Amino acid sequence: MSSRLNYGKTFLLGFGFFGLSVVWGVYNAFVPIFLSEKFGLDIRVVGFFMTLDNIAALLIQPPIGAWSDRLRTPMGRRIPFLLIGAPITAVAFGLIPLPAVLPLFVACTSTLLLSAAFWRTPVIALMPDITPSEFRSQANGIINFMGGFGTIVALQTGGMLYKMSPNFPFWLGSTLVLIAALVVYLFIEEPKEYEQTQTQPGLLASLREVATDADKSGLRILFAIFFWFIGFSAVETFFTLYAKNHLGLNEGDGATLLSVLPLFFVLFAIPSGFIAGKIGRRMTISIGLITITLMLVLLYVTPAKALLTGIAPLPLVGIPIEEGGTRMLTLAGVLLILGGVGWACININSLPMIVDLTSAARIGTFTGLYYLFSTFSAIIGPNVNGWAIQLTGNNYNIIMLIAPVFMMIAFWLMLGVKRGEAAQG
């Protein structure tokens, strides 16, 4: 493995994450609208339905990651999962807006969830496969830059396309998934020599190893990931409904407003990796948790009318304050900028901490552990918040009060972490 970061190869690898991010950006923004308005489902059912992608990921991604560690083919151990899963994902995603009856809609979404879960962990594990430990935060910043750009495309372009036809954002996503998978296949060459261990512990054995480790750093990181994703996934899942019901925006403008967060996540993704290289991953994550907690609390306590106060013209990700008016950056948008910076500090540095707890032979397995905890929390988060919204008389603002509690629990857990920093080559 090279002793430096290959920027070109890392950007190309980021296309895989770009494709996935477009899919989930469109899915999270518009599937709740279909469920609530097209099929008339109760908000609690919508909350449960929006966790099904995470249930599929919980059951599939961790064992697939461990399997990819053991797989040996002429194309490598990760790429075969991409070549099988991505085309199925693209077809299923493009069909989602078409069914007029719920069973067919469920069949399309279920196929999407299963196929996307099949190839996500192997593609993400490619980053540490081809990147030295001391550059993994920086490389993850680049890959998440690409993923955040995909989310912006999903929300910004998807918001405009949705107004033209609800089908168009999904068809755009299908096309981009195929292009992204092709780029990774053509330009990323996996290492063909793999570090071997005498035994190759599976997922459960690796989890037991982390749980019985003397300083509990791995366990504390994994539970911190669990808690911060409970808070963030709930906000992400319900934001378009929050924007419509609490702020009074239409669905397209709600998605456009949310796009400010991934925009600044993208802008801060690469800097946050370099910041972690200077002050450490744990410190950078802790700063991010405080920042995003501040954003959520301010969204909760600020009146809806004040949140829509125009600050400055912003052509692409601004929203019109008045019908046909100039697109403006609002106070809510400023707070979401803060959230994007905080989320970059957190999200860019957590996976590198996890994979640097183990050897190169088990990167896929430990990537699977990362997704085990993050997806389990993403199952619980929307359900907890769906019930909270229901119990408070459809008060969508309540999610901005609950989420900071989970962020602060994660902050407390990170205070006791002693390992997971970059190894110096």
Protein Blocks (a to p, Z undefined) as FASTA:
>chain_A
ZZbdcfklmmmmmmmmmmmmmmmmmmmmmmmmmmmmmnopafklmmmmmmmmmmmmmmmm
mmmmmmmmmpccfkbjklmmmmmmmmmmmmmmmmmmmpmbfklmmmmmmmmmmmmmmmmm
mmmmmmmmmpcfklmmmmmmmmmmmmmmmmmmmmmmmmmmmmmomklmmmmmmmmmmmmm
mmmmmmmccdfbdcddfbdcdfklmmmmmmmpmnlmmmmmmmmmmmmmmmmmmmmmmmmm
mmmmmnopafklmmmmmmmmmmmmmmmmmmmmmmmmmnojklmmmmmmmmmmmmmmmmmm
pcfklmmpcfbdcfklmccfbghiacdddfklmmmmmmmmmmmmmmmmmmmmmmmmpcfk
lmmmmmmmmmmmmmmmmmmmmmmmmmmmmmnoopaklmmmmmmmmmmmmmmmmmmpcghi
acdZZ
